[in-house]
């Protein structure tokens, strides 16, 4: 995995984030339960998406882009954090959000405005409609001498996933001082984000040994238990052939990942 460290990466968050034992809940359930506080990453109100953005926005800068597009729900944390990071880097940020949920100027929409993002709503249930609009905007920008960079919903790309892989490596360093985790419970708003976390856990399974991962879906059902065992051979491929080869192999052999990868690639334009 050493070649991953050579990928362009920005330092946007304050890491490592805290990792500590929850004494009261551990006592109640007679288990040793720890928590990783990525909400304390030091950017806006915090969140794990900053780890993805460190790679995605570095890629945007490398490509010479001056405008960043992304999407999500009206109160998307990812969109808000993208706006915050873009403002820090001096990039224009355009958020084309689904016109669903709380669209009044409150919550994250207030923060989007504070960070100077251009916020628009699209009345659609399909992100493909939004991506098509983004591609059109990129064409217009190109005709004006600018360059746009498209980040899919949640920043869910192979490149963005590396941020979660690095998170697990960070967690491994913290955990080895006090404990050896048996399971990781990842909670998020989309199954795509869960796959990122599971993939990241798998990449660093060598640090933990026989680790299995659990993800919690919106409906509260546990999904993807022991996915690590099935994906492990694919990660070994990443060690040898790099991210491009690993992504191609995942698309071929993992149906779930194939669905996860239907979004646009980082920076994809028409």
C-alpha positions in Angstrom: 0.0 0.0 0.0 3.0 2.3 0.1 2.1 3.7 -3.4 -1.1 5.2 -1.9 0.9 7.6 0.1 2.3 9.0 -3.1 -1.1 10.1 -4.3 -1.7 13.9 -4.2 -3.3 14.7 -0.8 -4.2 17.9 0.9 -4.1 18.3 4.7 -7.5 19.7 5.5 -8.4 17.9 8.7 -6.7 17.8 12.1 -5.6 14.1 12.5 -5.6 11.8 14.3 -9.1 12.3 15.5 -9.9 11.2 19.1 -10.3 7.5 19.8 -11.5 6.5 23.2 -13.5 4.0 25.3 -17.1 4.7 26.1 -17.0 3.8 29.8 -20.7 3.9 30.7 -22.1 2.0 27.7 -19.3 -0.5 28.0 -20.3 -1.1 31.6 -24.0 -1.5 30.6 -23.4 -4.0 27.9 -20.4 -5.7 29.5 -18.4 -5.0 26.3 -15.4 -2.9 25.6 -16.9 -0.3 23.2 -14.7 2.5 21.7 -15.6 5.4 19.4 -13.6 7.1 16.7 -14.6 10.8 16.6 -14.2 12.0 13.1 -16.8 14.7 13.9 -13.8 16.4 15.6 -11.7 16.7 12.5 -11.4 20.4 12.7 -13.3 21.4 9.5 -16.7 23.2 9.9 -18.9 20.9 12.1 -16.7 17.9 11.3 -17.3 14.6 9.5 -15.6 11.7 7.8 -16.1 13.1 4.3 -13.2 15.5 4.9 -10.9 12.4 4.5 -12.3 11.8 1.0 -12.0 15.5 0.1 -8.3 15.6 0.9 -7.7 13.3 -2.1 -10.5 14.5 -4.4 -9.7 18.2 -4.1 -6.0 17.5 -4.4 -6.9 15.8 -7.7 -9.0 18.8 -8.7 -6.0 21.1 -8.1 -3.7 18.8 -10.0 -6.0 19.0 -13.0 -6.1 22.8 -12.8 -9.8 23.0 -11.9 -11.1 26.2 -10.4 -14.7 25.2 -9.8 -16.0 22.2 -7.9 -19.4 20.6 -8.3 -21.1 18.2 -6.0 -24.5 17.1 -4.9 -26.6 15.4 -2.2 -29.7 16.0 -0.3 -30.8 19.5 0.8 -29.1 19.1 4.2 -26.1 17.1 2.9 -23.1 17.1 5.3 -20.9 16.1 2.3 -22.0 19.1 0.4 -21.5 21.4 3.3 -18.0 20.1 4.0 -17.1 20.4 0.3 -18.2 24.0 0.4 -16.0 24.6 3.5 -12.9 22.9 2.0 -13.4 24.7 -1.3 -13.6 28.0 0.4 -10.4 27.3 2.3 -8.6 26.5 -1.0 -10.0 29.4 -3.0 -12.1 27.2 -5.3 -15.6 28.1 -6.5 -18.1 25.6 -5.2 -21.4 24.9 -6.9 -23.9 22.6 -5.0 -26.7 21.2 -7.1 -28.9 19.5 -4.5 -32.0 17.4 -4.7 -35.1 19.4 -3.9 -36.0 17.0 -1.2 -36.2 17.3 2.6 -35.6 20.6 4.4 -34.9 23.2 1.7 -35.5 26.2 3.9 -32.5 28.3 4.8 -31.5 26.5 8.0 -29.0 23.9 9.1 -26.4 23.0 6.6 -27.9 25.4 4.0 -26.9 28.3 6.3 -23.3 27.0 6.4 -23.3 26.5 2.7 -24.1 30.2 2.3 -21.5 31.2 4.9 -18.8 29.3 3.0 -19.8 31.1 -0.2 -21.2 28.1 -2.1 -23.6 28.6 -5.0 -26.6 26.5 -4.0 -29.2 25.3 -6.5 -32.0 22.8 -6.2 -33.1 20.3 -8.8 -36.5 18.7 -8.6 -35.5 15.1 -9.3 -35.1 11.8 -7.6 -32.2 10.8 -9.9 -28.6 11.8 -9.4 -28.0 11.0 -13.0 -30.1 14.1 -13.9 -27.9 16.2 -11.7 -24.7 14.8 -13.1 -25.9 15.5 -16.6 -26.5 19.1 -15.6 -23.0 19.3 -14.1 -21.5 18.1 -17.3 -23.3 20.8 -19.2 -22.0 23.4 -16.7 -18.5 22.1 -17.2 -18.8 22.7 -20.9 -19.9 26.2 -20.4 -17.0 26.8 -18.0 -14.6 25.4 -20.5 -15.8 27.9 -23.1 -15.1 30.7 -20.6 -11.6 29.6 -19.9 -12.4 27.8 -16.6 -12.4 24.1 -15.6 -14.9 22.3 -13.5 -14.4 19.2 -11.3 -17.3 16.9 -10.6 -17.5 15.1 -7.2 -20.3 12.4 -7.1 -22.7 12.3 -4.2 -20.9 11.6 -1.0 -17.6 11.7 -2.8 -18.1 8.0 -3.4 -15.3 7.1 -5.7 -12.3 4.8 -5.6 -10.0 7.7 -5.0 -12.2 9.1 -2.2 -12.3 5.7 -0.6 -8.5 5.9 0.1 -9.3 8.5 2.7 -11.2 5.9 4.6 -8.5 3.3 4.2 -6.1 5.9 5.7 -8.6 6.4 8.5 -8.4 2.7 9.4 -4.6 2.8 9.3 -4.8 5.7 11.7 -7.3 3.7 13.9 -4.9 0.7 13.9 -2.1 2.8 15.3 -4.3 4.2 18.0 -5.9 0.8 18.8 -2.7 -1.2 19.1 -1.8 0.8 22.2 -4.8 -0.3 24.2 -6.9 -2.9 22.5 -7.5 -5.2 19.4 -10.9 -4.6 17.8 -13.0 -7.6 16.8 -15.7 -5.7 14.9 -16.1 -2.2 13.4 -19.6 -0.7 13.3 -19.8 2.0 10.6 -22.8 4.2 10.7 -23.7 6.5 7.8 -26.6 7.7 5.6 -25.9 5.7 2.5 -24.9 2.1 1.6 -22.3 3.6 -0.7 -20.6 5.2 2.2 -20.7 1.9 4.1 -18.9 0.2 1.2 -16.2 2.8 1.4 -15.7 2.1 5.1 -15.8 -1.7 4.6 -13.3 -1.4 1.7 -11.1 0.8 3.9 -11.3 -1.7 6.7 -10.3 -4.5 4.4 -7.3 -2.6 3.1 -6.0 -2.4 6.6 -7.1 -5.8 7.9 -3.4 -6.7 8.0 -3.0 -4.3 10.9 -5.8 -6.0 12.9 -5.6 -9.6 11.9 -9.0 -11.5 11.8 -11.2 -8.4 11.6 -14.8 -8.4 10.5 -16.9 -5.3 9.8 -20.5 -4.4 10.3 -22.3 -1.6 8.6 -25.7 -0.2 9.8 -28.1 0.6 7.0 -30.8 3.3 7.3 -33.4 0.8 8.2 -31.3 -0.5 11.1 -30.5 -3.8 9.5 -26.9 -5.1 9.7 -25.4 -5.5 6.3 -22.1 -6.6 4.7 -21.0 -8.7 7.7 -17.7 -10.3 7.0 -17.4 -8.7 3.6 -13.8 -8.3 4.4 -13.1 -11.9 3.9 -14.6 -11.9 0.4 -12.9 -8.7 -0.8 -9.4 -9.4 0.7 -8.0 -10.9 -2.5 -9.0 -7.8 -4.4 -7.1 -5.6 -2.0 -4.0 -7.7 -2.6 -4.4 -6.8 -6.2 -4.3 -3.1 -5.3 -1.0 -3.6 -3.6 0.5 -4.9 -6.8 -1.2 -3.1 -9.6 -2.5 0.2 -8.1 -5.9 1.7 -7.7 -6.9 1.5 -11.3 -6.4 -2.3 -11.5 -8.1 -2.8 -8.2 -11.1 -0.8 -9.2 -11.4 -2.8 -12.5 -11.2 -6.1 -10.6 -13.8 -5.0 -8.1 -16.2 -4.0 -10.9 -15.8 -7.4 -12.4 -16.0 -9.6 -9.4 -18.1 -7.6 -6.8 -21.7 -6.9 -7.8 -22.2 -4.6 -4.9 -19.2 -2.5 -5.9 -20.4 -2.5 -9.5 -23.6 -0.7 -8.3 -21.6 1.6 -6.1 -19.4 2.6 -9.0 -22.1 3.8 -11.4 -21.5 7.4 -10.5 -19.1 9.7 -12.3 -15.4 9.3 -11.9 -13.5 12.1 -10.2 -13.4 15.1 -12.5 -15.3 13.4 -15.3 -16.6 15.8 -17.9 -18.6 15.4 -21.1 
